[in-house]
């Protein structure tokens, strides 16, 4: 055999090895892509589960998740408190205030408690006065 024939045989061997390695590479690439897509699907399912559990935990943290019971400081309450404060400024008696607003004794004292806090808030402190 001549030197050219040996080189040709080596080239043919290298080409066949290259084709073999390309085939192995493509097989591994396909396998890993399917594995990666399966892992991504699992990850997405896990994220959805985590979000659902986080929402459940937040709803259990709430004292009243259904929103039942008396709602504090809603529009109706603020309107009633505004009318109450006007009557208190006019120095109406407790019974007059209760009958005008149509509220119970407990509601009267609840509103009076908030009104007293507002009066204290509105008073200027002795330390806040300018000299």
C-alpha positions as CSV (number, residue, x, y, z in Angstrom):
1,X,0.0,0.0,0.0
2,X,1.1,3.4,-0.8
3,X,1.1,6.3,1.5
4,X,-1.9,7.8,-0.3
5,X,-3.9,4.6,0.2
6,X,-3.2,4.7,4.0
7,X,-4.2,8.3,4.2
8,X,-7.4,7.5,2.3
9,X,-8.2,4.7,4.7
10,X,-7.5,6.9,7.7
11,X,-9.7,9.6,6.3
12,X,-12.5,7.1,5.6
13,X,-12.1,5.8,9.2
14,X,-12.2,9.3,10.6
15,X,-15.3,10.1,8.5
16,X,-17.1,7.0,9.8
17,X,-16.1,7.9,13.4
18,X,-17.4,11.4,12.9
19,X,-20.7,10.1,11.6
20,X,-20.9,7.7,14.5
21,X,-20.2,10.5,17.0
22,X,-22.8,12.8,15.3
23,X,-25.3,10.0,15.5
24,X,-24.6,9.5,19.3
25,X,-24.7,13.3,19.8
26,X,-28.1,13.6,18.1
27,X,-29.5,10.7,20.2
28,X,-28.2,12.2,23.4
29,X,-29.5,15.6,22.4
30,X,-33.0,14.2,21.8
31,X,-32.9,12.3,25.0
32,X,-31.8,15.3,27.1
33,X,-34.4,17.5,25.4
34,X,-37.2,15.2,26.3
35,X,-35.8,14.9,29.9
36,X,-35.6,18.7,30.1
37,X,-39.1,19.2,28.8
38,X,-40.4,16.6,31.4
39,X,-38.5,18.5,34.2
40,X,-40.0,21.8,33.0
41,X,-43.5,20.3,33.1
42,X,-42.9,19.0,36.6
43,X,-41.5,22.4,37.7
44,X,-44.6,24.1,36.3
45,X,-46.9,21.7,38.1
46,X,-44.9,22.2,41.3
47,X,-45.2,26.0,41.0
48,X,-49.0,25.8,40.5
49,X,-49.2,23.6,43.6
50,X,-47.1,26.0,45.6
51,X,-49.2,28.9,44.6
52,X,-52.4,27.1,45.5
53,X,-51.0,26.1,48.9
54,X,-49.8,29.7,49.5
55,X,-53.3,31.0,48.7
56,X,-54.8,28.4,51.1
57,X,-52.4,29.4,53.8
58,X,-53.3,33.1,53.4
59,X,-57.0,32.3,53.6
60,X,-56.4,30.3,56.8
61,X,-54.4,33.2,58.3
62,X,-57.4,35.5,58.0
63,X,-59.5,35.6,61.1
64,X,-62.7,35.6,59.0
65,X,-62.0,34.3,55.5
66,X,-65.7,34.4,54.4
67,X,-66.0,38.0,55.4
68,X,-68.9,37.4,57.7
69,X,-69.9,39.6,60.7
70,X,-69.8,43.3,61.3
71,X,-67.6,45.3,59.0
72,X,-65.7,48.0,60.7
73,X,-65.3,51.4,59.2
74,X,-67.2,50.9,56.0
75,X,-69.2,53.6,54.2
76,X,-72.3,53.2,56.4
77,X,-70.2,53.4,59.5
78,X,-68.4,56.5,58.3
79,X,-71.7,58.3,57.5
80,X,-73.1,57.3,60.9
81,X,-69.9,58.5,62.6
82,X,-70.1,61.9,60.8
83,X,-73.7,62.4,61.9
84,X,-72.7,61.2,65.4
85,X,-69.9,63.7,65.7
86,X,-72.2,66.6,64.6
87,X,-74.7,65.6,67.3
88,X,-71.9,65.4,69.9
89,X,-70.7,68.8,68.9
90,X,-74.2,70.1,69.4
91,X,-74.1,68.5,72.9
92,X,-77.2,66.3,72.3
93,X,-78.0,63.8,75.1
94,X,-77.4,60.1,74.7
95,X,-81.0,59.2,74.3
96,X,-81.6,62.0,71.7
97,X,-78.5,60.9,69.7
98,X,-79.6,57.2,69.9
99,X,-83.1,58.0,68.7
100,X,-82.0,60.3,65.9
101,X,-79.5,57.9,64.5
102,X,-81.5,54.8,65.4
103,X,-78.5,53.1,67.0
104,X,-78.2,50.8,70.1
105,X,-76.6,51.7,73.4
106,X,-73.5,49.6,72.5
107,X,-73.1,51.4,69.1
108,X,-73.5,54.7,70.9
109,X,-70.6,53.9,73.3
110,X,-68.5,52.5,70.4
111,X,-68.9,55.7,68.5
112,X,-68.3,57.8,71.6
113,X,-65.0,55.9,72.2
114,X,-63.8,56.8,68.7
115,X,-65.0,60.3,69.0
116,X,-63.0,60.8,72.3
117,X,-59.9,59.5,70.5
118,X,-60.5,62.0,67.7
119,X,-60.8,64.8,70.3
120,X,-57.5,63.9,71.9
121,X,-55.9,63.7,68.4
122,X,-57.2,67.2,67.5
123,X,-56.0,68.8,70.7
124,X,-52.6,70.5,70.3
125,X,-50.0,69.1,72.6
126,X,-48.2,71.4,75.0
127,X,-44.9,70.4,73.5
128,X,-46.1,71.1,69.9
129,X,-46.9,74.8,70.5
130,X,-44.6,77.3,68.9
131,X,-42.8,79.8,71.0
